[in-house]
C-alpha cells in the first residue's frame, strides 16, 4: 500500500448534481432551468417589459432605429388612444374637434382660409393652456419625445393644447395643418411633412381623412400624404364633411367621385369606409338627408367610442408587426453574400451600400436578387445610407433572435388572455361628454352660456314669455294625459334644422322628470333652448335653476 501523499490535500471532488437537476439539464446549456414565465399586471406593463427585455436588444444590435422607427418609450405604452385628423385646408378639421368637445381649445382658429399652420395635440389637463413643441418633446410623460428628430422647423409648428374636457379623459386628438398643393408649399414648410404624418400614423389608433363636399380634388401633396400612410389602412376612416350644403342627387355624384379618387390612391382590395355628414353644431342648410346624417354620425361616434376598449389590442398588434419587421431587418443586415467592391465607376457609394445591405454583389456575373428591396433606394434613403458604416454591422446572434421568437410564440399568447380580460371590464362606449352625449339621449339617437343665462335675475320664469306660442304647437301634437311622446316632439323639433347631437342635448335638458315624455312646460323649455341655440349661444351642461319649470322646482 502506497504511503499517503505529503503536503496539502487536494480539494474533494464536487458532489454529483441531484436527480432533478440532471433531469432538466437539457433546458439550457449550463444545466440550469429556464425561468418561469413572467407575470404581467396589466397589458401596458406586459408590452413595456416584453419590448424592453426581448425586442429592444435586437433592434439596437442591427440599428433598426436608424432605418425604420425610433425606439419606443414608456409613454408610448401608457398614453390614451389618439385620433389623427388629416385633410386639405378648410375641410373642417378644427371645427370637427370643436364639435366633438363642444368647447373651444387653446390655439384654435377657424376660417375659410388656411388657418391651422401647426400640429396641435389636444389632450387632457387640469389647467387650460398651451405647451410649445420644444418643451413638449422633453416631457417623459408625453409620447412625443422622438419628434425632436424633425428639427426646430417642425417643433416651432408643434404644440399641445391642454384642457379639462370629459372627451379628452378617454382620447387625445391631433389637429394637423391644412394640406395644399404645389412644390413651393412643400419646400416652404421647412420640414418633412409626410414623414411627420407617417410618424404619427404608427402611433395613433384612428386616422380620419376629411374631405369637403365642394373640394374633392386630391392635390399632389395630399396624394403623397396618403401614400405615406400606407400599411395603416386598417386605422383609416374617411369623412365627407359639409354634406348638408348640397342636394341629394348632387350628393350621390359627389360620393361616387370621392370613391373613384380614393380608389386610385389607397391600394387596398376593400372599399374605404366613408362617413357622410356635416360635423358642426349649426342648422343644416339642406335638411333633406337628416336621417342619413344621423345614422352616419352615430356610426362614426361608435367607432371613436370603441377606441379605448380596443387600445390594448391595437398596441399588441403594432408590437407584433414591429417584431416581425425587426427580425427581417436583422437577417437582411447579417446575410450579406460577400463584400461589395468599394471602388467602382458604375455605382455610387450609396448604391453600393444598398447592395451590401441587401446582400447582393451587383458586379457579380450572376447577381442575386434580394426582395422585397429589389429597386434602388429613394433619395432620402440614399443620403442616409451614404453616412452609414456597414462594416460595423454584426453577424446574426441566435440568442437575440430566440428571445423574439419566444416572445411571439409564448409571451404574446399569455398576454392575449389579459387583453380579453381588460376589454371585458371596459364599457363598449368609453368616450363620454361633448357631442357624444347628444347621440345617446331620448329620441335623437344613441357654466351658463349667455343665451341660457337670460332671465337669471328675474322672478318670473323667462320661458313663460313665449309659452302661449309654444302651447299652440303643443296641442296640435295630440297630447295624451297632458304629455306628448318623444316621437311626436321629435317631428316638431327637427324643424329647427339643428343637428341631432344638439337636439339630443336639448331633449336631455328639457325632459326634467326623465319620464321620456314632455308636458306643456317641458315642451316650452325645449323650444326656448332651441331658440337659444339658433341665436348663436351655447347650451348649458346642466339645466340652470332659473330655467327649471315652476311645477318641477320642488322635485328637480
C-alpha positions, 0 to 999 in steps of 0.5 A, a space after each residue: 500500500 502506497 504511503 499517503 501523499 505529503 503536503 496539502 490535500 487536494 480539494 474533494 471532488 464536487 458532489 454529483 448534481 441531484 436527480 432533478 437537476 440532471 433531469 432538466 439539464 437539457 433546458 439550457 446549456 449550463 444545466 440550469 432551468 429556464 425561468 418561469 414565465 413572467 407575470 404581467 399586471 396589466 397589458 401596458 406593463 406586459 408590452 413595456 417589459 416584453 419590448 424592453 427585455 426581448 425586442 429592444 436588444 435586437 433592434 439596437 444590435 442591427 440599428 433598426 432605429 436608424 432605418 425604420 422607427 425610433 425606439 419606443 418609450 414608456 409613454 408610448 405604452 401608457 398614453 390614451 388612444 389618439 385620433 389623427 385628423 388629416 385633410 386639405 385646408 378648410 375641410 373642417 378639421 378644427 371645427 370637427 374637434 370643436 364639435 366633438 368637445 363642444 368647447 373651444 381649445 387653446 390655439 384654435 382658429 377657424 376660417 375659410 382660409 388656411 388657418 391651422 399652420 401647426 400640429 396641435 395635440 389636444 389632450 387632457 389637463 387640469 389647467 387650460 393652456 398651451 405647451 410649445 413643441 420644444 418643451 413638449 418633446 422633453 416631457 417623459 410623460 408625453 409620447 412625443 419625445 422622438 419628434 425632436 428628430 424633425 428639427 426646430 422647423 417642425 417643433 416651432 409648428 408643434 404644440 399641445 393644447 391642454 384642457 379639462 374636457 370629459 372627451 379628452 379623459 378617454 382620447 387625445 386628438 391631433 389637429 394637423 395643418 391644412 394640406 395644399 398643393 404645389 412644390 413651393 408649399 412643400 419646400 416652404 414648410 421647412 420640414 418633412 411633412 409626410 414623414 411627420 404624418 407617417 410618424 404619427 400614423 404608427 402611433 395613433 389608433 384612428 386616422 380620419 381623412 376629411 374631405 369637403 363636399 365642394 373640394 374633392 380634388 386630391 392635390 399632389 401633396 395630399 396624394 403623397 400624404 396618403 401614400 405615406 400612410 400606407 400599411 395603416 389602412 386598417 386605422 383609416 376612416 374617411 369623412 365627407 364633411 359639409 354634406 348638408 350644403 348640397 342636394 341629394 342627387 348632387 350628393 350621390 355624384 359627389 360620393 361616387 367621385 370621392 370613391 373613384 379618387 380614393 380608389 386610385 390612391 389607397 391600394 387596398 382590395 376593400 372599399 374605404 369606409 366613408 362617413 357622410 355628414 356635416 360635423 358642426 353644431 349649426 342648422 343644416 342648410 339642406 335638411 333633406 338627408 337628416 336621417 342619413 346624417 344621423 345614422 352616419 354620425 352615430 356610426 362614426 361616434 361608435 367607432 371613436 367610442 370603441 377606441 379605448 376598449 380596443 387600445 390594448 389590442 391595437 398596441 399588441 398588434 403594432 408590437 407584433 408587426 414591429 417584431 416581425 419587421 425587426 427580425 427581417 431587418 436583422 437577417 437582411 443586415 447579417 446575410 450579406 453574400 460577400 463584400 461589395 467592391 468599394 471602388 467602382 465607376 458604375 455605382 455610387 457609394 450609396 448604391 453600393 451600400 444598398 447592395 451590401 445591405 441587401 446582400 447582393 454583389 451587383 458586379 457579380 456575373 450572376 447577381 442575386 436578387 434580394 426582395 422585397 428591396 429589389 429597386 434602388 433606394 429613394 433619395 432620402 434613403 440614399 443620403 442616409 445610407 451614404 453616412 452609414 458604416 456597414 462594416 460595423 454591422 454584426 453577424 446574426 446572434 441566435 440568442 437575440 433572435 430566440 428571445 423574439 421568437 419566444 416572445 411571439 410564440 409564448 409571451 404574446 399568447 399569455 398576454 392575449 388572455 389579459 387583453 380579453 380580460 381588460 376589454 371585458 371590464 371596459 364599457 363598449 362606449 368609453 368616450 363620454 361628454 361633448 357631442 357624444 352625449 347628444 347621440 345617446 339621449 331620448 329620441 335623437 339617437 344613441 357654466 351658463 352660456 349667455 343665451 341660457 343665462 337670460 332671465 337669471 335675475 328675474 322672478 318670473 320664469 323667462 320661458 313663460 314669455 313665449 309659452 302661449 306660442 309654444 302651447 299652440 304647437 303643443 296641442 296640435 301634437 295630440 297630447 295624451 294625459 297632458 304629455 306628448 311622446 318623444 316621437 311626436 316632439 321629435 317631428 316638431 323639433 327637427 324643424 329647427 334644422 339643428 343637428 341631432 347631437 344638439 337636439 339630443 342635448 336639448 331633449 336631455 335638458 328639457 325632459 326634467 322628470 326623465 319620464 321620456 315624455 314632455 308636458 306643456 312646460 317641458 315642451 316650452 323649455 325645449 323650444 326656448 333652448 332651441 331658440 337659444 341655440 339658433 341665436 348663436 349661444 351655447 347650451 348649458 351642461 346642466 339645466 340652470 335653476 332659473 330655467 327649471 319649470 315652476 311645477 318641477 322646482 320642488 322635485 328637480 
